[in-house]
Amino acid sequence: MDTMIDLHCDTISRLKEGETLLHDNLSVDVEKMEKNHKSTSCFAMFVMKSEVKSPWTRVNELHDRFKTEMEKCSGRIRQVRTV
């Protein structure tokens, strides 16, 4: 497979209870990215403002989930914070 760069990945926002970033039924997970060997994904914390009471609270919940998922997959995936 060719190098993949996904600049808007909604996986974190769409993970359901019991699913993990390591393996899910969505388009992007760590196992799929490892098969590609050269993957970059910008994980988006998408919140539909009209569907939640507090968008700020929801985005913080998503960010906490993102950090938890990154810890679970440490050694297999890492967050790039600079270019």
NORSULNOR-V386113 format. One record per backbone hydrogen bond with DSSP energy under -0.5 kcal/mol. NH is the residue of the N-H (numbers start at 1). CO is the residue of the C=O. E is the energy in kcal/mol with one decimal. If there is no record, write none. Layout:
BEGIN
nh: <NH/NH>
co: <CO/CO>
e: <E/E>
END
This chain:
BEGIN
nh: <4/6/7/9/10/13/14/14/15/15/19/20/30/31/33/34/35/36/37/40/42/43/44/46/49/51/52/58/59/60/61/62/63/64/65/66/67/68/69/70/71/72/73/74/75/76/77/81>
co: <38/40/5/42/8/44/10/11/11/12/16/23/21/22/29/30/31/32/33/4/6/41/9/44/47/48/49/54/55/56/57/58/59/60/61/62/63/64/65/66/67/68/69/71/77/73/73/79>
e: <-2.3/-3.1/-0.7/-2.7/-0.6/-0.6/-1.4/-0.7/-1.1/-0.6/-2.2/-1.5/-2.9/-1.9/-2.4/-2.7/-1.7/-1.2/-1.3/-2.0/-2.9/-0.9/-3.0/-0.9/-1.0/-2.4/-0.9/-2.3/-2.7/-1.8/-2.1/-2.5/-2.2/-2.3/-2.2/-2.6/-2.5/-2.3/-2.9/-2.5/-2.0/-2.2/-1.5/-1.3/-0.5/-2.5/-1.3/-0.6>
END
